[in-house]
Amino acid sequence: MTVTSPFTAQAKAAGATFVERFGVELPDRYGDPGDEYRAVRSGAGLVDMSFRGLLELRGSERLRWLNGRITNDVKALKAGEGMLAAVLTAKGHVVSDLAVFGLGDAVWVDLPRDRVESVRSAFERYIIADDVQTEDASGRFARLAVVGPRAPRVLVDAIGEGVPEMPHWHHAERRLGDAPLRIVASRWLALPGFDAIVPVEAADRVWAALLHAGRAADLRPVGMAAL
């Protein structure tokens, strides 16, 4: 079943046409994809990242347990840190690429939206007597990326302060108006910028706030065709 993005209404109002990617209906283009491509190369683009899902792990043994299930060493992962990894089959075939984000009381596993349930099911088979709980948290959050050389200016104008430069995949919590905002130094699109992860109920406000803050940086919505 195709998932609807929490930004569908905003994208339609901006003139988007749509395409399915990773089981999610996403904006394909808002106009000329060439213009949108130039925006992310020389200015700033706003991208619907709803094709990424979040699997949330809780419990006192979450890091030790997860360390045995993926390809990177996360035993000592701290809040605010993140790293890339993958899930493999018993024969070494890749099930999914992913990123792992350390939170204060949980871990987020960030992976393609259409892989969340299969990876969660695979994980659940290996939870025996471990203090680990899993939840598909994808529907609780909305996610945008601001990418391009002017992305840092958009962030400053949006939240009223800069964020110290972070290693790739590290993250920080700020506020955008009354909404909690997790800023991730992601590189899913191989472009400079950041992901903004917010509670889904704040999706419309965050979309509007970022576009408003990005006016001086010529921020514009960008669809999948340009990426």
C-alpha positions, 0 to 999 in steps of 0.5 A, a space after each residue: 500500500 502506498 503511503 501518503 507524505 505528510 507534506 502532500 497538501 503543501 506540495 500540491 499547493 506548490 504545483 507538484 506532480 507526484 511519483 511513487 518511490 520506496 512505497 511513498 507518494 512523493 513530489 516528482 517535480 514542481 516545474 522544470 526539473 532543470 531549474 530545481 537541480 540548479 537550485 540545489 547546486 547553487 542555492 537551496 532546495 526543500 526536499 520531501 524526505 518521507 521515503 526514509 523511515 524510522 525504526 525506534 529501539 528502546 530498552 536498557 540493552 538496545 545498543 549491545 543488542 543492535 551491535 550484533 545485528 548490523 555492520 558497524 560498531 554502535 556499542 558506545 554510541 552517544 546521544 547526538 551521534 550517528 553513523 552509517 551501517 547495514 543489515 545483512 542476511 546470514 549469507 552476507 547479502 545486504 537487506 538494507 542500508 541504514 543510519 543509526 542515531 543515538 538519542 537519550 533514551 532510545 536509538 533511531 534506525 533510519 532506513 528506506 520506508 519500504 524496508 522498515 517492517 521487514 527489518 523490524 520483523 528480522 530484528 524481532 526474531 533475535 530478541 529472546 530475553 533481551 531488554 529491547 523493544 522495537 517500534 515503527 516510528 515512521 508515522 510519528 514524524 515528518 521529515 524534510 531536507 534543506 540542501 544546497 550551498 545556502 542551506 546553513 543560511 536557511 537554518 540560521 534564519 529559521 531557528 534564529 541561531 547557527 548549529 555548530 558544524 557536525 560530523 556527517 550523521 550527527 544530530 542536534 535538537 533545536 526548536 522551530 517556533 513551538 515545534 521540536 526540531 531534530 537537525 541531522 547532518 545527513 548526506 542521503 542526497 550527496 549534497 550539503 545540507 541537513 535533514 529536519 525531523 519534526 513531529 508529524 502534527 507540526 509538518 505544515 507549520 515547519 514546511 511554511 516556516 522553512 520556506 519563509 525563512 529561506 526567502 533570502 537564500 532563494 529556497 524552493 521546493 525540489 522534486 525527485 526528478 531533479 535528484 
